[in-house]
Amino acid sequence: MEFMRITSAANPSIKLAKNLAQHSRAARKEGLSLAEGIHLARELLSHPELVRKVFLREGAEKNFEISEILQKYLSLKISVVQLPSQIYASISPVDTSAGIVCEIRIPEEGKIKKDEDWIYLDGVQDPGNVGTILRSALASGVTNIALSPQCAYVWSPKVLRAAMGAHFFCNIISSVELAEIKEKTGAVCLVADARGGKDLHEEKWGKGQTLWVFGSEGLGVSEKALELSDLTLLIPLDSRVESLNVATAASVCLFEQRRRRLSGIAHK
C-alpha cells in the first residue's frame, strides 16, 4: 500500500489535527473531530461520508487489523496520511494509541423526537463519563441524547473514544435546556438523584416514554432539573457507599428500565 506522507509539524493538516486533539473549542468551530483507534476506524467504514482523512503512524500498517481497514479506506478513495512517530504523537488524542486516527466531519445536530425515550445530561463534564453514558444508552436501547450547555463537548475526541462508536447510532442534541426537551417530547421526566427519592427498584415507573436526567459529577442534578422532574429516583446503595459515578448510575437506571420492559413488568 502506498500512502501520502507528511514529515513536517508545520504542515497545515498537522496543525489543524493537533488543535482538534487538544481543544474542544476547535472541534466546535471547525465542525471536525478526531476518532482514535481500531474500533472507531472500523466503525466509520460504515459512515465513510464522515471521514475526511486517516492519519497513520509509520509502522502501524504492519498490524493485520489496521492493514485490512486501510485497504478499505483506500478503496473508498479516502486519503491515508502516514506520519513519523513523533508527529503522530502530537496529534493523537491519547498517550497510548493503536496508530490510527480518523479526522471526521461532525454530523448535524439531531432533532427532538416525540414518543421516544430520551436521556438528558445535566452538566456532566468528564468526557469519559459522557462517552460511557452514550455507550450504555445505546446498549439499553435508548438512542436520543440531549446535553446541557455545561456538559463536555459530546463530539470531542475523548468522548468519541469512550463511546466506542455509539455516536453514530444516536440522535444527539448538544447545548439545549431540559425544559425544551421535556416540553417537546412529552416524556415522563425521571431524575436520578443520590440525595434522595423513591427507590428505583420498588417504585412503579417506566410504562410510557421516559426522559432520564443524570447530573454533574460534583453537584448532581441542578435545582432546575429537580423542579421539572415528574419523579425523583434513588439507587439503593450499601450504607458504606455514599454515591455512584454518574456513568455507573446511568447504567443501573437504564438497564433497570430495559429489564422491566423486556419482562413486561413496567409500570406507569
N, C-alpha and C positions, 0 to 999 in steps of 0.2 A: 504494500500500500504506500502511496505517495501522499504526503501532506504538505500544506503550506507551512513555512517555518518562520517564526519571529524570534529574534535574538536580542532585541533592544527593549529595555524597560521604558524608553521614551516613545515607543510606538503608540499611537492614539488608541488602538484597540486594547492595549495593555493598561493604559492609564484609565480608560473607562471601566474595564473589568475590576481593576484594583479599587476604584471608587465604589463600585457596586458591592464589592465584598466587604467594605469597611463601613459604609454609611447607608442606612435605610432611606435617608432623605434623597440620596442619589437615585435609588431604585424608584421612589415615588416620582421624582422629577423626570427621569428618563423613560419611565414605563418599562423598565428592564430589570432582570434579576439574574442570579446565578444558581443553578441547580447542580450540586456536587454529588458525585458518587455513581457507582454502577447501577444501583437500583433506580435512581431517578433518570439516569441516561437511558435505561431500558424502557422505563415507563413513558418517557417522552417520545419514543418511537411511534407511539400511538397518537401523538399530538405533534407531528412534525411542523405544523404551521406555526407553532410557538417557538421553535428553535432557530436562532439566528446563526449561531456557530458553535463549534465544540472545541474546547481547549484540552490539549493532551500533554501530559508531562512526558518528556522523552524517555523511552523505555517502557512506558505503560502499555504500549500496544502489544507487548510480549505476553501480557495476561490474556488467556484464552477468551474470557468473558468480554473483556474490553475490545479485543480484536473483532469478535463477532458483531458487537454493537457498532464499531467504527465502519465496518463493511456496509452495514445497513444505512448508516448516515450518508456515507459516500454515494451509495446507490440512489439516495434521495436528493443528491446534488447539494447537500448541506456541507459547508466548509468545515474542515477539520484543521486546526492550527496547532502545530507541535511547538512546545516551549522548553527551553533549558530548565532544569530543576529549580534553580534559584528564582527565575522569573515566574514559573508556575506557582511556586510557594507564595509569591507576593499577591497573587490573585485568588488563591484558594480560600474559601470561607472557613476552612477548618485547618487545624495544625497537622493532622494526620489524614491524608487524602489518598483515595484509591488511584488518583492520577487522571481523572476525567471530570471536566466541568462543562456544563451546557449553559450558554448565555441565552436567556429566553425572553420573549415578549410577555409582559403581564397582561392577562386577559381583561376584558372589560368588566366593570362591576356587575355583580349579579342583580337579580330582580326580587322584589318582595312577593312571595307566593302565598296565596291563601290555601287553607285546607291541607297544610303540611306541617310537620314538626320542625321546630327551629331551636337553635342554640344561640344565646347571646352572651358574649364575653364582656364583662364589665370591669375594664381596667386591668386585664391580665397582661402584665408587662414582660414576663420572661418568654423569649422566643421558643425555648424548649417546651414550655407548658402550652403555649398556643398551638404549636405543631402537634404535640401529643394529643391534645383535645380534638383537633381535626381528625387525627387518625382513629381515635376511639369513637368519635361521632360517626364516621363512615362505617366502621366495623359494627356499630349498633344499629345502623340503618337510617341515621339522621344526616341529611346532606345539605341542609340550609344553615349557614353560619353567618351571624352578624357580629360586628365588633364595635365597641365604643371608641371614640377618638383617642382615649387614653391607652389603648392596647398597643402592644408591639405590632409593628407593621406585618400584616399577615403574609405578604409576598417577599419578605426578606430572606436571604439565603439560609439563615439559621432556622427559620420557621419551616421553610421548604424541606430542609434536611430532616427535621424532627417529624414532619408529617408523612414522609416516605411515599409521596405521590397522591395523598388524599386530596390535595388541592384540585387535581384535575378531574375529580368526580363530584365536587361540591359546588353549590351555588353560594358565593361568598360576597358579602357586602361589608365594607370597612367604613369606619368613621360615621356611624349612624347612631341615633339616640334610641333607647329602648322604647320610649313612648310611641315612636313612629312604627316600629316593628310590631308592637302589641296591637296598636290600632288597626293597622292594615292587614294583619294576619288573622286577627280574631281568635288566636290560640290562647289556651289557659296558661297563665304565667306562673311557672313553678320556680321558686328561688331556693337554691341550696345555701343554707346559712349555718355555719358552725356555732353561731352564738345562741341558737335556739330555733324551735319549730316543731312540727309534728314528726313523728317517727316515719322515716322514709319507707320502711317495710310494713308498717302497720296501717298507715293512713290509706284511705281509698282515693285513688287518683289514676289518671293515665288512659281513660277511655277515649277521650277526644284528642284533637291535636294539641300539642304542648309547645310551650316556649320556655325552655330551661335557661336560667340565668346563673352564671358562675362568676364569682368576684375576684378581686385582685389578691395577690399573694399575701400582702401585709394587712390590708384593711377589710378584706372580704367584700361583699356586695355593698353598693352605695345606699344611702338613705332613700334616694330617688327610686332605686330598684325595689327596695322594700315596700315603698308606698304603692308601686304599680303591681306588686305581686298579688296573685289570687290565692296562693298557698305557699307557706314557707316550710321547708322540709329539712330535717336534721338526720344525718347519718349516725346511728348509734355506735359509739366507739367504746373501747375498753377505757376505764377510768384513768389509766396511766398515760393516755394519749389525748392531747387537747384538740388537735385538728389534723386534717389530712392535707397533703399537697393538692392544689386545685385541680391538676390534671388527674390525679388519682380519684378525687371526689367526683369529678365529672364522669369518669369511667364507671364508678359504682352506681351513680344515678341513672346513667343511660342504659346500662345493662340490666338494671332492675326494671326499667321500662320495657326493654326488649323481652325480658323473661316473662313479665306479666302478659304481654301481647301474644307471645308465642304459646303460652299455656292457657290463654283465654280467661285470665283472671283480672284483667284490668278493670278499674272502677272509675267512675266519673268523679 
